[in-house]
């Protein structure tokens, strides 16, 4: 008999992570989802993402060297984090303005995790976080659809899109991928 734990997160965290996040589900579905995602997060797969991380860091260092004025390092590092996430997910960088928009939305989303559970109030921090999550989710779904049209590549998103559970042969839904990308962003 396998040991299992019961996930217990406040309802507004469940909304912010998504109903398919490994953080908020338990039981057989959790086990199947974890098994399916494992190949994309193995030590070998992570080693394959190193080149994407190196590219994002090199772009960051070049950008910092070219800045002719003072800047807030915390903001620059936040953008670096998002650049690394995008590089690992897609294997390529995206336009700087798109990185800025995603960075802003991830920041808003993460503030919602620390806010009062008022997702039902549109102007609350949690309500703003839900809208930011929706914008990021739409972008991720677009990238997922693009990955589904191609054969598997050496990127995290491609590996998640093409992953199959070794026991059932089932893959991940777009929503499960999106929800667990949020989980991975939260994990750092």
Short mmCIF file of the C-alpha atoms (twelve columns), coordinates in Angstrom:
data_MODEL
# 
_entry.id   MODEL 
# 
loop_
_atom_site.group_PDB 
_atom_site.id 
_atom_site.type_symbol 
_atom_site.label_atom_id 
_atom_site.label_alt_id 
_atom_site.label_comp_id 
_atom_site.label_asym_id 
_atom_site.label_seq_id 
_atom_site.Cartn_x 
_atom_site.Cartn_y 
_atom_site.Cartn_z 
_atom_site.pdbx_PDB_model_num 
ATOM 1   C CA . UNK A 1   0.000   0.000  0.000   1 
ATOM 2   C CA . UNK A 2   1.472   3.331  -0.982  1 
ATOM 3   C CA . UNK A 3   1.715   6.216  1.423   1 
ATOM 4   C CA . UNK A 4   -0.001  9.369  0.296   1 
ATOM 5   C CA . UNK A 5   -0.476  12.810 1.639   1 
ATOM 6   C CA . UNK A 6   -3.497  15.017 1.255   1 
ATOM 7   C CA . UNK A 7   -2.897  18.398 -0.385  1 
ATOM 8   C CA . UNK A 8   -4.302  21.243 1.655   1 
ATOM 9   C CA . UNK A 9   -4.123  24.761 0.292   1 
ATOM 10  C CA . UNK A 10  -6.527  27.632 0.857   1 
ATOM 11  C CA . UNK A 11  -9.153  27.909 -1.911  1 
ATOM 12  C CA . UNK A 12  -7.689  31.120 -3.340  1 
ATOM 13  C CA . UNK A 13  -4.259  29.449 -3.663  1 
ATOM 14  C CA . UNK A 14  -5.944  26.585 -5.476  1 
ATOM 15  C CA . UNK A 15  -7.391  29.112 -7.927  1 
ATOM 16  C CA . UNK A 16  -4.061  30.888 -8.381  1 
ATOM 17  C CA . UNK A 17  -2.099  27.665 -8.958  1 
ATOM 18  C CA . UNK A 18  -4.871  25.959 -10.910 1 
ATOM 19  C CA . UNK A 19  -6.874  22.832 -10.245 1 
ATOM 20  C CA . UNK A 20  -4.261  20.581 -11.918 1 
ATOM 21  C CA . UNK A 21  -1.235  21.836 -9.964  1 
ATOM 22  C CA . UNK A 22  0.732   19.140 -8.183  1 
ATOM 23  C CA . UNK A 23  0.565   21.393 -5.119  1 
ATOM 24  C CA . UNK A 24  -3.216  21.234 -4.791  1 
ATOM 25  C CA . UNK A 25  -4.121  17.695 -5.883  1 
ATOM 26  C CA . UNK A 26  -3.816  14.362 -4.109  1 
ATOM 27  C CA . UNK A 27  -4.318  10.678 -4.665  1 
ATOM 28  C CA . UNK A 28  -4.196  8.738  -7.920  1 
ATOM 29  C CA . UNK A 29  -4.418  11.815 -10.141 1 
ATOM 30  C CA . UNK A 30  -1.452  13.384 -8.323  1 
ATOM 31  C CA . UNK A 31  0.579   10.186 -8.753  1 
ATOM 32  C CA . UNK A 32  -0.264  9.935  -12.474 1 
ATOM 33  C CA . UNK A 33  0.495   13.601 -13.105 1 
ATOM 34  C CA . UNK A 34  3.795   13.397 -11.237 1 
ATOM 35  C CA . UNK A 35  4.802   10.246 -13.174 1 
ATOM 36  C CA . UNK A 36  3.944   11.908 -16.467 1 
ATOM 37  C CA . UNK A 37  5.913   15.057 -15.691 1 
ATOM 38  C CA . UNK A 38  8.943   13.219 -14.298 1 
ATOM 39  C CA . UNK A 39  10.728  12.686 -17.610 1 
ATOM 40  C CA . UNK A 40  10.680  16.430 -18.340 1 
ATOM 41  C CA . UNK A 41  12.144  17.163 -14.897 1 
ATOM 42  C CA . UNK A 42  14.735  14.376 -14.608 1 
ATOM 43  C CA . UNK A 43  18.382  15.202 -13.906 1 
ATOM 44  C CA . UNK A 44  19.215  14.394 -17.539 1 
ATOM 45  C CA . UNK A 45  16.468  16.664 -18.887 1 
ATOM 46  C CA . UNK A 46  17.466  19.494 -16.551 1 
ATOM 47  C CA . UNK A 47  21.091  19.179 -17.697 1 
ATOM 48  C CA . UNK A 48  19.774  19.632 -21.257 1 
ATOM 49  C CA . UNK A 49  18.173  22.944 -20.256 1 
ATOM 50  C CA . UNK A 50  21.532  24.343 -19.129 1 
ATOM 51  C CA . UNK A 51  22.275  25.821 -22.559 1 
ATOM 52  C CA . UNK A 52  18.992  27.770 -22.401 1 
ATOM 53  C CA . UNK A 53  19.830  29.090 -18.938 1 
ATOM 54  C CA . UNK A 54  23.320  30.066 -20.101 1 
ATOM 55  C CA . UNK A 55  21.847  31.949 -23.082 1 
ATOM 56  C CA . UNK A 56  19.452  33.910 -20.857 1 
ATOM 57  C CA . UNK A 57  22.231  34.791 -18.410 1 
ATOM 58  C CA . UNK A 58  24.533  35.867 -21.272 1 
ATOM 59  C CA . UNK A 59  21.774  38.123 -22.649 1 
ATOM 60  C CA . UNK A 60  21.260  39.567 -19.159 1 
ATOM 61  C CA . UNK A 61  24.965  40.275 -18.611 1 
ATOM 62  C CA . UNK A 62  25.228  41.963 -22.030 1 
ATOM 63  C CA . UNK A 63  22.157  44.096 -21.300 1 
ATOM 64  C CA . UNK A 64  23.504  45.136 -17.884 1 
ATOM 65  C CA . UNK A 65  26.871  46.062 -19.389 1 
ATOM 66  C CA . UNK A 66  25.131  48.238 -22.006 1 
ATOM 67  C CA . UNK A 67  23.022  50.162 -19.507 1 
ATOM 68  C CA . UNK A 68  24.334  53.692 -19.350 1 
ATOM 69  C CA . UNK A 69  22.394  54.691 -16.263 1 
ATOM 70  C CA . UNK A 70  21.500  53.463 -12.816 1 
ATOM 71  C CA . UNK A 71  18.795  50.786 -12.579 1 
ATOM 72  C CA . UNK A 72  17.071  48.740 -9.910  1 
ATOM 73  C CA . UNK A 73  18.869  45.407 -9.717  1 
ATOM 74  C CA . UNK A 74  15.828  43.674 -8.198  1 
ATOM 75  C CA . UNK A 75  13.775  44.587 -11.298 1 
ATOM 76  C CA . UNK A 76  16.561  43.414 -13.609 1 
ATOM 77  C CA . UNK A 77  16.867  40.103 -11.740 1 
ATOM 78  C CA . UNK A 78  13.094  39.593 -11.874 1 
ATOM 79  C CA . UNK A 79  13.268  40.005 -15.667 1 
ATOM 80  C CA . UNK A 80  16.235  37.600 -15.740 1 
ATOM 81  C CA . UNK A 81  14.143  34.986 -13.913 1 
ATOM 82  C CA . UNK A 82  11.351  35.320 -16.468 1 
ATOM 83  C CA . UNK A 83  13.877  35.239 -19.329 1 
ATOM 84  C CA . UNK A 84  15.303  31.993 -17.938 1 
ATOM 85  C CA . UNK A 85  11.815  30.500 -17.565 1 
ATOM 86  C CA . UNK A 86  10.974  31.453 -21.161 1 
ATOM 87  C CA . UNK A 87  14.312  30.129 -22.490 1 
ATOM 88  C CA . UNK A 88  13.854  26.803 -20.695 1 
ATOM 89  C CA . UNK A 89  10.198  26.529 -21.747 1 
ATOM 90  C CA . UNK A 90  10.682  27.546 -25.388 1 
ATOM 91  C CA . UNK A 91  14.377  27.184 -26.087 1 
ATOM 92  C CA . UNK A 92  14.514  30.753 -27.353 1 
ATOM 93  C CA . UNK A 93  14.197  34.268 -26.102 1 
ATOM 94  C CA . UNK A 94  11.198  36.470 -26.790 1 
ATOM 95  C CA . UNK A 95  10.822  40.179 -27.406 1 
ATOM 96  C CA . UNK A 96  11.881  42.378 -24.484 1 
ATOM 97  C CA . UNK A 97  8.474   44.028 -24.212 1 
ATOM 98  C CA . UNK A 98  6.854   40.604 -23.970 1 
ATOM 99  C CA . UNK A 99  9.294   39.632 -21.193 1 
ATOM 100 C CA . UNK A 100 8.394   42.862 -19.375 1 
ATOM 101 C CA . UNK A 101 4.661   42.129 -19.674 1 
ATOM 102 C CA . UNK A 102 5.077   38.547 -18.428 1 
ATOM 103 C CA . UNK A 103 7.344   39.751 -15.601 1 
ATOM 104 C CA . UNK A 104 4.702   42.256 -14.527 1 
ATOM 105 C CA . UNK A 105 1.997   39.572 -14.616 1 
ATOM 106 C CA . UNK A 106 4.118   37.025 -12.700 1 
ATOM 107 C CA . UNK A 107 4.832   39.678 -10.066 1 
ATOM 108 C CA . UNK A 108 1.121   40.498 -9.782  1 
ATOM 109 C CA . UNK A 109 0.258   36.791 -9.629  1 
ATOM 110 C CA . UNK A 110 2.824   36.103 -6.897  1 
ATOM 111 C CA . UNK A 111 1.560   39.020 -4.800  1 
ATOM 112 C CA . UNK A 112 -1.855  37.390 -4.936  1 
ATOM 113 C CA . UNK A 113 -0.429  34.332 -3.197  1 
ATOM 114 C CA . UNK A 114 0.369   36.511 -0.180  1 
ATOM 115 C CA . UNK A 115 -2.852  38.501 -0.224  1 
ATOM 116 C CA . UNK A 116 -6.176  38.181 1.492   1 
ATOM 117 C CA . UNK A 117 -8.392  35.544 -0.177  1 
ATOM 118 C CA . UNK A 118 -10.508 38.034 -2.096  1 
ATOM 119 C CA . UNK A 119 -10.285 36.712 -5.666  1 
ATOM 120 C CA . UNK A 120 -13.973 37.563 -6.053  1 
ATOM 121 C CA . UNK A 121 -13.261 41.314 -5.668  1 
ATOM 122 C CA . UNK A 122 -11.906 42.552 -9.032  1 
ATOM 123 C CA . UNK A 123 -9.806  45.430 -7.658  1 
ATOM 124 C CA . UNK A 124 -8.252  43.419 -4.812  1 
ATOM 125 C CA . UNK A 125 -4.695  42.127 -5.005  1 
ATOM 126 C CA . UNK A 126 -6.052  38.592 -5.352  1 
ATOM 127 C CA . UNK A 127 -8.501  39.669 -8.075  1 
ATOM 128 C CA . UNK A 128 -5.691  41.360 -10.003 1 
ATOM 129 C CA . UNK A 129 -3.603  38.213 -9.531  1 
ATOM 130 C CA . UNK A 130 -6.328  36.086 -11.125 1 
ATOM 131 C CA . UNK A 131 -6.438  38.386 -14.170 1 
ATOM 132 C CA . UNK A 132 -2.632  38.284 -14.443 1 
ATOM 133 C CA . UNK A 133 -2.786  34.487 -14.226 1 
ATOM 134 C CA . UNK A 134 -5.349  34.404 -17.032 1 
ATOM 135 C CA . UNK A 135 -3.106  36.518 -19.297 1 
ATOM 136 C CA . UNK A 136 -0.103  34.255 -18.650 1 
ATOM 137 C CA . UNK A 137 -2.250  31.139 -19.138 1 
ATOM 138 C CA . UNK A 138 -3.452  32.394 -22.547 1 
ATOM 139 C CA . UNK A 139 0.163   32.963 -23.623 1 
ATOM 140 C CA . UNK A 140 1.164   29.506 -22.373 1 
ATOM 141 C CA . UNK A 141 -1.761  27.859 -24.193 1 
ATOM 142 C CA . UNK A 142 -0.597  29.528 -27.434 1 
ATOM 143 C CA . UNK A 143 2.921   28.163 -26.916 1 
ATOM 144 C CA . UNK A 144 1.509   24.716 -26.029 1 
ATOM 145 C CA . UNK A 145 -0.553  24.624 -29.233 1 
ATOM 146 C CA . UNK A 146 2.575   25.462 -31.218 1 
ATOM 147 C CA . UNK A 147 4.533   22.652 -29.504 1 
ATOM 148 C CA . UNK A 148 1.781   20.124 -30.241 1 
ATOM 149 C CA . UNK A 149 2.275   20.768 -33.975 1 
ATOM 150 C CA . UNK A 150 5.971   19.815 -33.815 1 
ATOM 151 C CA . UNK A 151 7.961   16.760 -32.828 1 
ATOM 152 C CA . UNK A 152 9.578   16.749 -29.402 1 
ATOM 153 C CA . UNK A 153 12.398  19.231 -28.907 1 
ATOM 154 C CA . UNK A 154 14.891  19.782 -26.108 1 
ATOM 155 C CA . UNK A 155 12.735  22.296 -24.224 1 
ATOM 156 C CA . UNK A 156 10.712  21.904 -21.063 1 
ATOM 157 C CA . UNK A 157 7.433   22.846 -22.734 1 
ATOM 158 C CA . UNK A 158 7.974   20.400 -25.596 1 
ATOM 159 C CA . UNK A 159 8.851   17.614 -23.168 1 
ATOM 160 C CA . UNK A 160 5.700   18.326 -21.117 1 
ATOM 161 C CA . UNK A 161 3.525   18.473 -24.241 1 
ATOM 162 C CA . UNK A 162 4.854   15.137 -25.513 1 
ATOM 163 C CA . UNK A 163 5.132   13.377 -22.128 1 
ATOM 164 C CA . UNK A 164 3.156   10.166 -21.653 1 
ATOM 165 C CA . UNK A 165 2.367   8.334  -18.436 1 
ATOM 166 C CA . UNK A 166 4.311   5.071  -18.531 1 
ATOM 167 C CA . UNK A 167 1.387   3.131  -17.028 1 
ATOM 168 C CA . UNK A 168 -1.617  4.575  -18.882 1 
ATOM 169 C CA . UNK A 169 -0.060  6.117  -21.995 1 
ATOM 170 C CA . UNK A 170 -2.006  9.318  -21.312 1 
ATOM 171 C CA . UNK A 171 -0.460  12.719 -21.921 1 
ATOM 172 C CA . UNK A 172 -0.919  16.027 -20.146 1 
ATOM 173 C CA . UNK A 173 -3.761  18.382 -20.947 1 
ATOM 174 C CA . UNK A 174 -2.972  21.988 -21.790 1 
ATOM 175 C CA . UNK A 175 -4.519  23.059 -18.484 1 
ATOM 176 C CA . UNK A 176 -2.350  20.585 -16.533 1 
ATOM 177 C CA . UNK A 177 0.759   21.966 -18.238 1 
ATOM 178 C CA . UNK A 178 -0.256  25.576 -17.560 1 
ATOM 179 C CA . UNK A 179 -1.081  24.905 -13.907 1 
ATOM 180 C CA . UNK A 180 2.229   23.157 -13.335 1 
ATOM 181 C CA . UNK A 181 4.241   25.856 -15.091 1 
ATOM 182 C CA . UNK A 182 2.831   28.170 -12.399 1 
ATOM 183 C CA . UNK A 183 3.916   25.601 -9.809  1 
ATOM 184 C CA . UNK A 184 7.439   25.529 -11.262 1 
ATOM 185 C CA . UNK A 185 7.609   29.338 -11.333 1 
ATOM 186 C CA . UNK A 186 6.567   29.382 -7.670  1 
ATOM 187 C CA . UNK A 187 9.204   26.754 -6.868  1 
ATOM 188 C CA . UNK A 188 11.829  28.980 -8.483  1 
# 
